[in-house]
Amino acid sequence: MASKDSTQKQFFNITDNVPEEAWYWLAIGSILLSAGFKLGKKDHWALFVGQWPPTFIVFALYHRLLRPSSK
């Protein structure tokens, strides 16, 4: 089982290469995609995709709070 430090290091290795704005655009895109599914009467997909925005925003905020000097 991976330790907390190695898991956190792996997370930062991945997210250091992703611009902060990308997380917010992914959140907005998933909101729009969810709305599209809802309009298309695919309610299960709309609910599934509609749960993604908070995750993207949490990734952005978590990275910003723990790595404020990475820019």
PDB file of N, CA, C and O in Angstrom:
ATOM      1  N   MET A   1       0.842  -1.181   0.000  1.00  0.00           N
ATOM      2  CA  MET A   1       0.000   0.000   0.000  1.00  0.00           C
ATOM      3  C   MET A   1       0.890   1.248   0.000  1.00  0.00           C
ATOM      4  O   MET A   1       1.874   1.324   0.736  1.00  0.00           O
ATOM      5  N   ALA A   2       0.532   2.201  -0.821  1.00  0.00           N
ATOM      6  CA  ALA A   2       1.330   3.419  -0.947  1.00  0.00           C
ATOM      7  C   ALA A   2       1.165   4.296   0.294  1.00  0.00           C
ATOM      8  O   ALA A   2       0.090   4.372   0.889  1.00  0.00           O
ATOM      9  N   SER A   3       2.242   4.942   0.656  1.00  0.00           N
ATOM     10  CA  SER A   3       2.173   5.835   1.811  1.00  0.00           C
ATOM     11  C   SER A   3       1.518   7.147   1.409  1.00  0.00           C
ATOM     12  O   SER A   3       1.381   7.464   0.227  1.00  0.00           O
ATOM     13  N   LYS A   4       1.120   7.900   2.428  1.00  0.00           N
ATOM     14  CA  LYS A   4       0.467   9.188   2.182  1.00  0.00           C
ATOM     15  C   LYS A   4       1.393  10.129   1.413  1.00  0.00           C
ATOM     16  O   LYS A   4       0.960  10.822   0.492  1.00  0.00           O
ATOM     17  N   ASP A   5       2.659  10.147   1.794  1.00  0.00           N
ATOM     18  CA  ASP A   5       3.616  11.040   1.144  1.00  0.00           C
ATOM     19  C   ASP A   5       3.830  10.673  -0.323  1.00  0.00           C
ATOM     20  O   ASP A   5       3.905  11.559  -1.175  1.00  0.00           O
ATOM     21  N   SER A   6       3.928   9.387  -0.625  1.00  0.00           N
ATOM     22  CA  SER A   6       4.148   8.999  -2.015  1.00  0.00           C
ATOM     23  C   SER A   6       2.897   9.246  -2.858  1.00  0.00           C
ATOM     24  O   SER A   6       3.000   9.588  -4.036  1.00  0.00           O
ATOM     25  N   THR A   7       1.725   9.074  -2.264  1.00  0.00           N
ATOM     26  CA  THR A   7       0.483   9.357  -2.983  1.00  0.00           C
ATOM     27  C   THR A   7       0.372  10.842  -3.273  1.00  0.00           C
ATOM     28  O   THR A   7      -0.006  11.239  -4.376  1.00  0.00           O
ATOM     29  N   GLN A   8       0.701  11.666  -2.280  1.00  0.00           N
ATOM     30  CA  GLN A   8       0.658  13.111  -2.476  1.00  0.00           C
ATOM     31  C   GLN A   8       1.688  13.549  -3.511  1.00  0.00           C
ATOM     32  O   GLN A   8       1.407  14.413  -4.341  1.00  0.00           O
ATOM     33  N   LYS A   9       2.867  12.962  -3.464  1.00  0.00           N
ATOM     34  CA  LYS A   9       3.909  13.301  -4.436  1.00  0.00           C
ATOM     35  C   LYS A   9       3.449  12.933  -5.854  1.00  0.00           C
ATOM     36  O   LYS A   9       3.665  13.696  -6.796  1.00  0.00           O
ATOM     37  N   GLN A  10       2.826  11.780  -5.998  1.00  0.00           N
ATOM     38  CA  GLN A  10       2.327  11.351  -7.300  1.00  0.00           C
ATOM     39  C   GLN A  10       1.238  12.312  -7.794  1.00  0.00           C
ATOM     40  O   GLN A  10       1.215  12.661  -8.974  1.00  0.00           O
ATOM     41  N   PHE A  11       0.336  12.742  -6.900  1.00  0.00           N
ATOM     42  CA  PHE A  11      -0.705  13.706  -7.262  1.00  0.00           C
ATOM     43  C   PHE A  11      -0.084  14.997  -7.777  1.00  0.00           C
ATOM     44  O   PHE A  11      -0.494  15.516  -8.816  1.00  0.00           O
ATOM     45  N   PHE A  12       0.909  15.518  -7.051  1.00  0.00           N
ATOM     46  CA  PHE A  12       1.532  16.767  -7.467  1.00  0.00           C
ATOM     47  C   PHE A  12       2.334  16.610  -8.754  1.00  0.00           C
ATOM     48  O   PHE A  12       2.391  17.546  -9.551  1.00  0.00           O
ATOM     49  N   ASN A  13       2.948  15.467  -8.979  1.00  0.00           N
ATOM     50  CA  ASN A  13       3.654  15.242 -10.238  1.00  0.00           C
ATOM     51  C   ASN A  13       2.708  15.339 -11.419  1.00  0.00           C
ATOM     52  O   ASN A  13       3.083  15.845 -12.477  1.00  0.00           O
ATOM     53  N   ILE A  14       1.491  14.861 -11.248  1.00  0.00           N
ATOM     54  CA  ILE A  14       0.504  14.936 -12.327  1.00  0.00           C
ATOM     55  C   ILE A  14      -0.057  16.341 -12.456  1.00  0.00           C
ATOM     56  O   ILE A  14      -0.098  16.892 -13.556  1.00  0.00           O
ATOM     57  N   THR A  15      -0.491  16.929 -11.343  1.00  0.00           N
ATOM     58  CA  THR A  15      -1.175  18.218 -11.411  1.00  0.00           C
ATOM     59  C   THR A  15      -0.241  19.398 -11.658  1.00  0.00           C
ATOM     60  O   THR A  15      -0.696  20.453 -12.100  1.00  0.00           O
ATOM     61  N   ASP A  16       1.041  19.248 -11.386  1.00  0.00           N
ATOM     62  CA  ASP A  16       1.979  20.339 -11.693  1.00  0.00           C
ATOM     63  C   ASP A  16       2.009  20.637 -13.185  1.00  0.00           C
ATOM     64  O   ASP A  16       2.321  21.758 -13.588  1.00  0.00           O
ATOM     65  N   ASN A  17       1.694  19.660 -13.995  1.00  0.00           N
ATOM     66  CA  ASN A  17       1.709  19.837 -15.442  1.00  0.00           C
ATOM     67  C   ASN A  17       0.377  20.313 -16.008  1.00  0.00           C
ATOM     68  O   ASN A  17       0.270  20.563 -17.209  1.00  0.00           O
ATOM     69  N   VAL A  18      -0.635  20.442 -15.159  1.00  0.00           N
ATOM     70  CA  VAL A  18      -1.956  20.885 -15.608  1.00  0.00           C
ATOM     71  C   VAL A  18      -2.144  22.340 -15.174  1.00  0.00           C
ATOM     72  O   VAL A  18      -2.066  22.640 -13.983  1.00  0.00           O
ATOM     73  N   PRO A  19      -2.391  23.249 -16.126  1.00  0.00           N
ATOM     74  CA  PRO A  19      -2.634  24.643 -15.734  1.00  0.00           C
ATOM     75  C   PRO A  19      -3.874  24.743 -14.848  1.00  0.00           C
ATOM     76  O   PRO A  19      -4.851  24.021 -15.046  1.00  0.00           O
ATOM     77  N   GLU A  20      -3.821  25.636 -13.880  1.00  0.00           N
ATOM     78  CA  GLU A  20      -4.930  25.781 -12.937  1.00  0.00           C
ATOM     79  C   GLU A  20      -6.251  26.068 -13.641  1.00  0.00           C
ATOM     80  O   GLU A  20      -7.299  25.571 -13.227  1.00  0.00           O
ATOM     81  N   GLU A  21      -6.203  26.862 -14.695  1.00  0.00           N
ATOM     82  CA  GLU A  21      -7.415  27.211 -15.430  1.00  0.00           C
ATOM     83  C   GLU A  21      -8.068  25.981 -16.052  1.00  0.00           C
ATOM     84  O   GLU A  21      -9.284  25.951 -16.240  1.00  0.00           O
ATOM     85  N   ALA A  22      -7.278  24.983 -16.366  1.00  0.00           N
ATOM     86  CA  ALA A  22      -7.817  23.773 -16.990  1.00  0.00           C
ATOM     87  C   ALA A  22      -8.815  23.088 -16.075  1.00  0.00           C
ATOM     88  O   ALA A  22      -9.827  22.570 -16.548  1.00  0.00           O
ATOM     89  N   TRP A  23      -8.552  23.073 -14.765  1.00  0.00           N
ATOM     90  CA  TRP A  23      -9.488  22.442 -13.833  1.00  0.00           C
ATOM     91  C   TRP A  23     -10.831  23.156 -13.849  1.00  0.00           C
ATOM     92  O   TRP A  23     -11.882  22.516 -13.815  1.00  0.00           O
ATOM     93  N   TYR A  24     -10.792  24.488 -13.900  1.00  0.00           N
ATOM     94  CA  TYR A  24     -12.044  25.255 -13.916  1.00  0.00           C
ATOM     95  C   TYR A  24     -12.786  25.069 -15.239  1.00  0.00           C
ATOM     96  O   TYR A  24     -14.014  24.976 -15.251  1.00  0.00           O
ATOM     97  N   TRP A  25     -12.053  25.013 -16.351  1.00  0.00           N
ATOM     98  CA  TRP A  25     -12.693  24.765 -17.646  1.00  0.00           C
ATOM     99  C   TRP A  25     -13.293  23.369 -17.696  1.00  0.00           C
ATOM    100  O   TRP A  25     -14.358  23.171 -18.281  1.00  0.00           O
ATOM    101  N   LEU A  26     -12.616  22.400 -17.086  1.00  0.00           N
ATOM    102  CA  LEU A  26     -13.184  21.051 -17.022  1.00  0.00           C
ATOM    103  C   LEU A  26     -14.472  21.039 -16.204  1.00  0.00           C
ATOM    104  O   LEU A  26     -15.420  20.335 -16.551  1.00  0.00           O
ATOM    105  N   ALA A  27     -14.513  21.805 -15.131  1.00  0.00           N
ATOM    106  CA  ALA A  27     -15.729  21.891 -14.318  1.00  0.00           C
ATOM    107  C   ALA A  27     -16.876  22.509 -15.116  1.00  0.00           C
ATOM    108  O   ALA A  27     -17.997  22.001 -15.097  1.00  0.00           O
ATOM    109  N   ILE A  28     -16.590  23.604 -15.814  1.00  0.00           N
ATOM    110  CA  ILE A  28     -17.619  24.254 -16.631  1.00  0.00           C
ATOM    111  C   ILE A  28     -18.068  23.333 -17.757  1.00  0.00           C
ATOM    112  O   ILE A  28     -19.262  23.224 -18.035  1.00  0.00           O
ATOM    113  N   GLY A  29     -17.124  22.676 -18.400  1.00  0.00           N
ATOM    114  CA  GLY A  29     -17.461  21.755 -19.479  1.00  0.00           C
ATOM    115  C   GLY A  29     -18.331  20.598 -19.006  1.00  0.00           C
ATOM    116  O   GLY A  29     -19.254  20.184 -19.707  1.00  0.00           O
ATOM    117  N   SER A  30     -18.040  20.080 -17.825  1.00  0.00           N
ATOM    118  CA  SER A  30     -18.850  18.968 -17.327  1.00  0.00           C
ATOM    119  C   SER A  30     -20.247  19.433 -16.921  1.00  0.00           C
ATOM    120  O   SER A  30     -21.202  18.663 -17.017  1.00  0.00           O
ATOM    121  N   ILE A  31     -20.378  20.669 -16.475  1.00  0.00           N
ATOM    122  CA  ILE A  31     -21.715  21.216 -16.191  1.00  0.00           C
ATOM    123  C   ILE A  31     -22.517  21.300 -17.483  1.00  0.00           C
ATOM    124  O   ILE A  31     -23.684  20.911 -17.528  1.00  0.00           O
ATOM    125  N   LEU A  32     -21.882  21.810 -18.530  1.00  0.00           N
ATOM    126  CA  LEU A  32     -22.572  21.919 -19.827  1.00  0.00           C
ATOM    127  C   LEU A  32     -22.903  20.541 -20.399  1.00  0.00           C
ATOM    128  O   LEU A  32     -23.984  20.341 -20.953  1.00  0.00           O
ATOM    129  N   LEU A  33     -21.981  19.601 -20.266  1.00  0.00           N
ATOM    130  CA  LEU A  33     -22.225  18.246 -20.745  1.00  0.00           C
ATOM    131  C   LEU A  33     -23.384  17.604 -19.980  1.00  0.00           C
ATOM    132  O   LEU A  33     -24.228  16.932 -20.573  1.00  0.00           O
ATOM    133  N   SER A  34     -23.420  17.813 -18.675  1.00  0.00           N
ATOM    134  CA  SER A  34     -24.513  17.293 -17.863  1.00  0.00           C
ATOM    135  C   SER A  34     -25.847  17.895 -18.295  1.00  0.00           C
ATOM    136  O   SER A  34     -26.849  17.187 -18.395  1.00  0.00           O
ATOM    137  N   ALA A  35     -25.857  19.193 -18.548  1.00  0.00           N
ATOM    138  CA  ALA A  35     -27.086  19.846 -19.013  1.00  0.00           C
ATOM    139  C   ALA A  35     -27.519  19.281 -20.365  1.00  0.00           C
ATOM    140  O   ALA A  35     -28.710  19.091 -20.611  1.00  0.00           O
ATOM    141  N   GLY A  36     -26.551  19.015 -21.234  1.00  0.00           N
ATOM    142  CA  GLY A  36     -26.867  18.414 -22.532  1.00  0.00           C
ATOM    143  C   GLY A  36     -27.490  17.039 -22.378  1.00  0.00           C
ATOM    144  O   GLY A  36     -28.459  16.711 -23.063  1.00  0.00           O
ATOM    145  N   PHE A  37     -26.939  16.238 -21.487  1.00  0.00           N
ATOM    146  CA  PHE A  37     -27.525  14.921 -21.224  1.00  0.00           C
ATOM    147  C   PHE A  37     -28.942  15.053 -20.670  1.00  0.00           C
ATOM    148  O   PHE A  37     -29.838  14.298 -21.046  1.00  0.00           O
ATOM    149  N   LYS A  38     -29.132  16.015 -19.778  1.00  0.00           N
ATOM    150  CA  LYS A  38     -30.466  16.212 -19.192  1.00  0.00           C
ATOM    151  C   LYS A  38     -31.463  16.618 -20.270  1.00  0.00           C
ATOM    152  O   LYS A  38     -32.587  16.116 -20.297  1.00  0.00           O
ATOM    153  N   LEU A  39     -31.062  17.522 -21.156  1.00  0.00           N
ATOM    154  CA  LEU A  39     -31.944  17.935 -22.253  1.00  0.00           C
ATOM    155  C   LEU A  39     -32.215  16.778 -23.209  1.00  0.00           C
ATOM    156  O   LEU A  39     -33.281  16.708 -23.821  1.00  0.00           O
ATOM    157  N   GLY A  40     -31.256  15.880 -23.334  1.00  0.00           N
ATOM    158  CA  GLY A  40     -31.410  14.712 -24.179  1.00  0.00           C
ATOM    159  C   GLY A  40     -32.123  13.563 -23.486  1.00  0.00           C
ATOM    160  O   GLY A  40     -32.186  12.448 -24.004  1.00  0.00           O
ATOM    161  N   LYS A  41     -32.660  13.853 -22.305  1.00  0.00           N
ATOM    162  CA  LYS A  41     -33.421  12.857 -21.525  1.00  0.00           C
ATOM    163  C   LYS A  41     -32.596  11.627 -21.142  1.00  0.00           C
ATOM    164  O   LYS A  41     -33.117  10.516 -21.049  1.00  0.00           O
ATOM    165  N   LYS A  42     -31.306  11.849 -20.924  1.00  0.00           N
ATOM    166  CA  LYS A  42     -30.431  10.785 -20.419  1.00  0.00           C
ATOM    167  C   LYS A  42     -30.076  11.140 -18.972  1.00  0.00           C
ATOM    168  O   LYS A  42     -28.962  11.558 -18.656  1.00  0.00           O
ATOM    169  N   ASP A  43     -31.077  10.952 -18.115  1.00  0.00           N
ATOM    170  CA  ASP A  43     -30.965  11.415 -16.730  1.00  0.00           C
ATOM    171  C   ASP A  43     -29.842  10.751 -15.946  1.00  0.00           C
ATOM    172  O   ASP A  43     -29.178  11.410 -15.146  1.00  0.00           O
ATOM    173  N   HIS A  44     -29.622   9.478 -16.156  1.00  0.00           N
ATOM    174  CA  HIS A  44     -28.559   8.792 -15.403  1.00  0.00           C
ATOM    175  C   HIS A  44     -27.184   9.353 -15.763  1.00  0.00           C
ATOM    176  O   HIS A  44     -26.348   9.569 -14.886  1.00  0.00           O
ATOM    177  N   TRP A  45     -26.955   9.587 -17.057  1.00  0.00           N
ATOM    178  CA  TRP A  45     -25.686  10.177 -17.475  1.00  0.00           C
ATOM    179  C   TRP A  45     -25.558  11.610 -16.966  1.00  0.00           C
ATOM    180  O   TRP A  45     -24.473  12.041 -16.573  1.00  0.00           O
ATOM    181  N   ALA A  46     -26.669  12.346 -16.975  1.00  0.00           N
ATOM    182  CA  ALA A  46     -26.654  13.727 -16.480  1.00  0.00           C
ATOM    183  C   ALA A  46     -26.244  13.776 -15.012  1.00  0.00           C
ATOM    184  O   ALA A  46     -25.458  14.635 -14.610  1.00  0.00           O
ATOM    185  N   LEU A  47     -26.776  12.858 -14.216  1.00  0.00           N
ATOM    186  CA  LEU A  47     -26.410  12.814 -12.795  1.00  0.00           C
ATOM    187  C   LEU A  47     -24.953  12.405 -12.613  1.00  0.00           C
ATOM    188  O   LEU A  47     -24.240  12.966 -11.781  1.00  0.00           O
ATOM    189  N   PHE A  48     -24.523  11.426 -13.398  1.00  0.00           N
ATOM    190  CA  PHE A  48     -23.136  10.957 -13.293  1.00  0.00           C
ATOM    191  C   PHE A  48     -22.152  12.074 -13.634  1.00  0.00           C
ATOM    192  O   PHE A  48     -21.234  12.350 -12.862  1.00  0.00           O
ATOM    193  N   VAL A  49     -22.337  12.705 -14.768  1.00  0.00           N
ATOM    194  CA  VAL A  49     -21.420  13.771 -15.198  1.00  0.00           C
ATOM    195  C   VAL A  49     -21.593  15.010 -14.321  1.00  0.00           C
ATOM    196  O   VAL A  49     -20.637  15.759 -14.119  1.00  0.00           O
ATOM    197  N   GLY A  50     -22.790  15.235 -13.801  1.00  0.00           N
ATOM    198  CA  GLY A  50     -23.050  16.387 -12.941  1.00  0.00           C
ATOM    199  C   GLY A  50     -22.312  16.340 -11.620  1.00  0.00           C
ATOM    200  O   GLY A  50     -22.246  17.344 -10.910  1.00  0.00           O
ATOM    201  N   GLN A  51     -21.756  15.192 -11.282  1.00  0.00           N
ATOM    202  CA  GLN A  51     -20.980  15.092 -10.044  1.00  0.00           C
ATOM    203  C   GLN A  51     -19.500  15.378 -10.248  1.00  0.00           C
ATOM    204  O   GLN A  51     -18.745  15.407  -9.277  1.00  0.00           O
ATOM    205  N   TRP A  52     -19.076  15.587 -11.464  1.00  0.00           N
ATOM    206  CA  TRP A  52     -17.666  15.849 -11.737  1.00  0.00           C
ATOM    207  C   TRP A  52     -17.197  17.251 -11.360  1.00  0.00           C
ATOM    208  O   TRP A  52     -16.075  17.377 -10.870  1.00  0.00           O
ATOM    209  N   PRO A  53     -17.984  18.321 -11.555  1.00  0.00           N
ATOM    210  CA  PRO A  53     -17.457  19.677 -11.296  1.00  0.00           C
ATOM    211  C   PRO A  53     -16.864  19.874  -9.908  1.00  0.00           C
ATOM    212  O   PRO A  53     -15.778  20.444  -9.804  1.00  0.00           O
ATOM    213  N   PRO A  54     -17.516  19.432  -8.839  1.00  0.00           N
ATOM    214  CA  PRO A  54     -16.891  19.642  -7.525  1.00  0.00           C
ATOM    215  C   PRO A  54     -15.524  18.964  -7.405  1.00  0.00           C
ATOM    216  O   PRO A  54     -14.625  19.474  -6.737  1.00  0.00           O
ATOM    217  N   THR A  55     -15.380  17.814  -8.057  1.00  0.00           N
ATOM    218  CA  THR A  55     -14.098  17.106  -8.005  1.00  0.00           C
ATOM    219  C   THR A  55     -13.004  17.925  -8.682  1.00  0.00           C
ATOM    220  O   THR A  55     -11.906  18.064  -8.142  1.00  0.00           O
ATOM    221  N   PHE A  56     -13.301  18.464  -9.860  1.00  0.00           N
ATOM    222  CA  PHE A  56     -12.310  19.285 -10.564  1.00  0.00           C
ATOM    223  C   PHE A  56     -11.949  20.524  -9.750  1.00  0.00           C
ATOM    224  O   PHE A  56     -10.778  20.899  -9.680  1.00  0.00           O
ATOM    225  N   ILE A  57     -12.939  21.157  -9.140  1.00  0.00           N
ATOM    226  CA  ILE A  57     -12.676  22.360  -8.358  1.00  0.00           C
ATOM    227  C   ILE A  57     -11.866  22.026  -7.103  1.00  0.00           C
ATOM    228  O   ILE A  57     -10.977  22.785  -6.716  1.00  0.00           O
ATOM    229  N   VAL A  58     -12.170  20.899  -6.475  1.00  0.00           N
ATOM    230  CA  VAL A  58     -11.404  20.479  -5.293  1.00  0.00           C
ATOM    231  C   VAL A  58      -9.948  20.211  -5.672  1.00  0.00           C
ATOM    232  O   VAL A  58      -9.039  20.591  -4.934  1.00  0.00           O
ATOM    233  N   PHE A  59      -9.717  19.555  -6.826  1.00  0.00           N
ATOM    234  CA  PHE A  59      -8.339  19.336  -7.278  1.00  0.00           C
ATOM    235  C   PHE A  59      -7.606  20.666  -7.438  1.00  0.00           C
ATOM    236  O   PHE A  59      -6.464  20.804  -6.998  1.00  0.00           O
ATOM    237  N   ALA A  60      -8.257  21.640  -8.062  1.00  0.00           N
ATOM    238  CA  ALA A  60      -7.624  22.948  -8.275  1.00  0.00           C
ATOM    239  C   ALA A  60      -7.336  23.642  -6.950  1.00  0.00           C
ATOM    240  O   ALA A  60      -6.243  24.174  -6.754  1.00  0.00           O
ATOM    241  N   LEU A  61      -8.302  23.642  -6.045  1.00  0.00           N
ATOM    242  CA  LEU A  61      -8.111  24.321  -4.766  1.00  0.00           C
ATOM    243  C   LEU A  61      -7.094  23.609  -3.879  1.00  0.00           C
ATOM    244  O   LEU A  61      -6.283  24.252  -3.212  1.00  0.00           O
ATOM    245  N   TYR A  62      -7.143  22.297  -3.877  1.00  0.00           N
ATOM    246  CA  TYR A  62      -6.186  21.516  -3.090  1.00  0.00           C
ATOM    247  C   TYR A  62      -4.763  21.803  -3.565  1.00  0.00           C
ATOM    248  O   TYR A  62      -3.853  21.998  -2.760  1.00  0.00           O
ATOM    249  N   HIS A  63      -4.593  21.824  -4.856  1.00  0.00           N
ATOM    250  CA  HIS A  63      -3.268  22.097  -5.413  1.00  0.00           C
ATOM    251  C   HIS A  63      -2.834  23.515  -5.116  1.00  0.00           C
ATOM    252  O   HIS A  63      -1.670  23.751  -4.793  1.00  0.00           O
ATOM    253  N   ARG A  64      -3.752  24.465  -5.219  1.00  0.00           N
ATOM    254  CA  ARG A  64      -3.425  25.870  -4.962  1.00  0.00           C
ATOM    255  C   ARG A  64      -3.052  26.099  -3.494  1.00  0.00           C
ATOM    256  O   ARG A  64      -2.119  26.845  -3.195  1.00  0.00           O
ATOM    257  N   LEU A  65      -3.783  25.455  -2.586  1.00  0.00           N
ATOM    258  CA  LEU A  65      -3.531  25.662  -1.154  1.00  0.00           C
ATOM    259  C   LEU A  65      -2.243  24.995  -0.703  1.00  0.00           C
ATOM    260  O   LEU A  65      -1.536  25.547   0.140  1.00  0.00           O
ATOM    261  N   LEU A  66      -1.920  23.828  -1.237  1.00  0.00           N
ATOM    262  CA  LEU A  66      -0.735  23.120  -0.787  1.00  0.00           C
ATOM    263  C   LEU A  66       0.509  23.446  -1.586  1.00  0.00           C
ATOM    264  O   LEU A  66       1.620  23.183  -1.126  1.00  0.00           O
ATOM    265  N   ARG A  67       0.351  24.008  -2.764  1.00  0.00           N
ATOM    266  CA  ARG A  67       1.497  24.352  -3.598  1.00  0.00           C
ATOM    267  C   ARG A  67       1.386  25.783  -4.130  1.00  0.00           C
ATOM    268  O   ARG A  67       1.457  25.989  -5.342  1.00  0.00           O
ATOM    269  N   PRO A  68       1.213  26.775  -3.252  1.00  0.00           N
ATOM    270  CA  PRO A  68       0.998  28.138  -3.737  1.00  0.00           C
ATOM    271  C   PRO A  68       2.207  28.730  -4.460  1.00  0.00           C
ATOM    272  O   PRO A  68       2.050  29.654  -5.259  1.00  0.00           O
ATOM    273  N   SER A  69       3.389  28.224  -4.199  1.00  0.00           N
ATOM    274  CA  SER A  69       4.591  28.806  -4.820  1.00  0.00           C
ATOM    275  C   SER A  69       5.042  28.054  -6.063  1.00  0.00           C
ATOM    276  O   SER A  69       6.141  28.294  -6.561  1.00  0.00           O
ATOM    277  N   SER A  70       4.205  27.139  -6.576  1.00  0.00           N
ATOM    278  CA  SER A  70       4.634  26.345  -7.727  1.00  0.00           C
ATOM    279  C   SER A  70       4.565  27.121  -9.028  1.00  0.00           C
ATOM    280  O   SER A  70       4.988  26.604 -10.062  1.00  0.00           O
ATOM    281  N   LYS A  71       4.048  28.340  -9.017  1.00  0.00           N
ATOM    282  CA  LYS A  71       3.940  29.115 -10.262  1.00  0.00           C
ATOM    283  C   LYS A  71       5.070  30.082 -10.402  1.00  0.00           C
ATOM    284  O   LYS A  71       5.137  30.814 -11.389  1.00  0.00           O
TER     285      LYS A  71
END
